[in-house]
Amino acid sequence: MEKSTDLVLRKTANAIRKNVLRGVFNAQSGHIGGSFSVADVLAYLYFRELRIDPQNPQDPTRDRLVLSKGHCAPALYSALALRGFFDIGEMERYRQMGSMLQGHPDKNKVPGIDMSSGSLGQGISAAVGIALNAKIDKSDYRVYAVLGDGELEEGQVWESAMFAARYKLDNLTAIIDNNGLQIDEKVEDVMSGHPIADRFKAFGWVVFETDGHDFASLEKVFEDCRKAEGIPHAVVAHTVKGRGVSFMENNLEWHGSPPNAEQYELAMRELDALQATLEANGI
């Protein structure tokens, strides 16, 4: 990956985090930790990988993305707004009464949302169904589902995994945001889904592992996914919960807590400092 492309993506991911922070602070509600951990993955998907057109969000040939970990909607909203699906100013109204940006994604209200989601362990089922539909319709669009690692304990995840392998859904990629923490404990101390890669392999998937904050690595694994035929793909993206703000990283407190005014200023100051560094590198 060229340095200029990497820098643009890093700047985009930082902008996603700034908008998440702003929206959650204004609402005094929402999930910062998981939104920050998945921000780089969403930046890569929406700015490098997905075949989409913000001017035609219902294009039947578009690639689809299902945010199965729907509580991290602030990151998805921010990515969509930055990509041009709606005005970035909407982030100021996140979780406000009457806003289209509710706590979980609603496909009937927000341009660019392909599937409503929120109940963990369900979105992957929808993604499998959408991928099967593409096969039946002989369409070449691809389907991406973003799951949390704690989410692997719940819902229909493994039934969906079996189904996807049975029907050779090679147009489906599941990305697991593997930050290692869930609402009140480490994932491995609650109901461990580890080793995640081995579990997906056992269910008939091809699996790639990557640093979820490294854009060159993300580019490589998504290229590899497109080459894998006749089998669904899982990307285990190793990430850091709260990534981007020092006092939020790997801190369970920030799973679903909003910052107070002082914490907001400290966090925004760190993100602004990174922004200045990136711009000093020529962006």
N, C-alpha and C positions, 0 to 999 in steps of 0.2 A: 504494500500500500504506500502511495506517495505521501511524503510528510505533510504536504498541504491538505490532502484529503483527511488525514488523521487529525490535523489541527482543527479543521472545520467540524468534524464529528465531535471532538472534545468540547469545542465551543457550544455546539448544539446540545450536548448532554448537560453541560453546565447551565445552559439556559433552561432546559427542562427542569432541573433541580431548583433554580431560582423561582420559576413559576409555581412549582409544587409548594415551596416554602411560603411564598406569598399567599397562595390560595388557602392552604391549611391554617396559616396564621389568621387570615381574615375571618375564616369560618370558625376558628377555634375548635376544629374537628377534622379528623382525617388521618391517613396513614403515611407518615413521612419515611420511616425506615425502609419499608419494602419498595416504596416509590423511588427512593434514591438508589437502592441496589439494582433496580432493573432499568434505570434511566439510560445507561449506555447501550444496552441491548435494544431498547426501543428507538434510540437515536439511529442505531445502525439499520434496524429494520425499516423505519419510515423514510430514511434519507439515502439508503443504498440498496436495499433488498426488494422491497415490495413494489409490485407493478400496480400503481394507483394513480388516480387523477383527482386532486382536490376539487376541480371544477365539475367533476362528474362522479360524485361519491357512490352512486348506485350502478356504475358501469358493470354489467354482468360479467365482463371478462376480467375484472380486477382480482388481484390476490386478496385473500381474506385474513384477518387477524382476530383471534378471540383471546381477550384477556381473562383467562380462567381465574386468576387471582384478582377478582374484580374490585376488592377493597383498595387496590393500588391504582385506582382510576385517576388520581391527580397526575401521575406520570403519563398515562395514556392521553388525557385531555391536553396536557402541555405539549406532547409530541404532535398531536393532531393540529393544534392551533398553530404551532410553529411551521408545520408543513403546509398550512394554508386552508384547512378545512373550515375554520371559523376564526373570528377575531380573537386575538390573544387577550383582549380586555375582558372576555368572558371569564377568565380565570379569577378575576376579582370577585365574581359572583358564585364561585364554587360553594356548593352546599347551602346557598342562600335560598330562602323561600321563593319559588317561582322560577329559579334558574334551571336551565337544561342540564347543567353539570351537577348531577346528584352524587351521592356517596358511592354508588355503583353505576357502571355504564348502562345507558338505556339507548338501544339502537333506534328507537322510535323518536328520539328527541335530539340526538347529537350526530351531526354529519360525520361520517367516517367510521362510526361504530358498526361493526358487522354483526355483533351478537351481544345482547344484554347478558350480564353475568354478575355474579356476586356470591352465590352459594358455592362454597368451595367444593371441588371435585366434580362439578357439573359441566363446566365450560368445555372441558376436553371432549365430552360426549358430543356436544354441539359441533365442535370442530371436526370430529370424525364423520358426523353426518354430512357436513358441508363438503368434506373431501370425497365422500362416497358419491354425493350428488354430482360433483365435477366428473367423476369417472362415468357415471350413467349418462350424463349429457355430452360426454366426449369433449369436455372443455379442458383447456390447459392451465387454468388458474391454479395457484398453490394456496395452501391453508397453513397458517401458523397459529399455534396455541401456546400461550405463555402461562406457566404454572409456577406456584411457589413450592419449595421443597416440603414444607409442612403440609401443604395441600395433598401430597401423595398419600397421606393417612386416611383420606376421606373420599366419600362419594363414589363415583363410577369410574375412577381413574383406571383401575386394572381391568375392569370389564371392557372399557373402551380400548385399552391397549391390545387386548386379545382380539377384539373385533377388527381393529386397524390392520393387524398382522394377517388375520384370516383373509381379508379382502385386499391385501397387497397395496395398501394406500401409500404409494410412494410420492404422492403429492401433498403429504401431511408431515409437518415438522413440529414436534413439541419441544419447547424451550423451557427448561427447569431453572428458575432463579434460585440457585443453591447458595443462599447466604447463611444457612446453618441455624437460624433462629426463628422461633415462632412466638406467639403472643406472650408466653410467660416462661419459656424455657428454651434450651437448645433442642433442636429437632431430635437429636439422638437420645435425649433424656425423656422425651414424651412418647413417641411411637416411631422409632427409627425406620426411615425408608432407605437407609444406607445398606450396602453400596448401591446408589441410585443407578449407575450405569449397568451393573450386573443384573439388576431387576428388570430393566427395560430389555436387555439382551435376552433374558429368560422368557420374556413375553413375545419374542420374535422381531425385535426392532434392531436397527443398526444405530449405534450410539457414538457420539463425538463429545469430547470434553474440551472445555476452553476456559480461559480467563474471561469472564464476562465484562471486564472493563478494558480489554485490549482489542482495539478495532481491527488490527491486522489478523489476530487470531479468529475473531468473529468472521471476518471475510473468508478466511480459509475453510472454516467448518461449514459455512453456508454453501460455499462452492462444492465441498465434498457431499453435502446433502443432495444437491441437484444431480450429482453423478450416480447416486445410489438408486438403482431401479428395482421395482418389485417388492419394496420393503419400506415401511414407515421409518422416520428418523427421529431420534431424540438428541437434543443438544443440552448437555449438563453444563450450565454456565456458572462457574464459581465466582461468587460476588461477595461484597461486604455490605451488610445491612447498615443503612445510614451513610453510605459512601458519599464523600464530598465535604462533609463537615466534621471536623476532628472530634468534637465531643458527642457526636451522634453515632459515630462508627462503632459497630459491634456492641451497641448499648440497647438492651431490651426496653429501656424506658421510652425509646422513640419508635416502638412498633406502631402505636396508635395514639400518641399524645401530641397535642399541639404545643408549640413554644410560647412562652410568655414574651413580653415586649423585649426584655433584656436578651433572652436567648435568641429571639428573632434577629436582633441587631448583630449579635455575635456571629450567627450563622450566615447572614447575608454578607457580612463583612468578609468572611472567608471565601464565599462564592464570588464576590466582586473582585477579590484579590486574584483568584484564579483567572477570571475573565480578563483582567488587566495583563496578566502574564501571557495568556494566549494571544491577545492583541499585539503584545510586544514582539511576538514571534511572527508577525506579518499578516495577521488576519484582519 
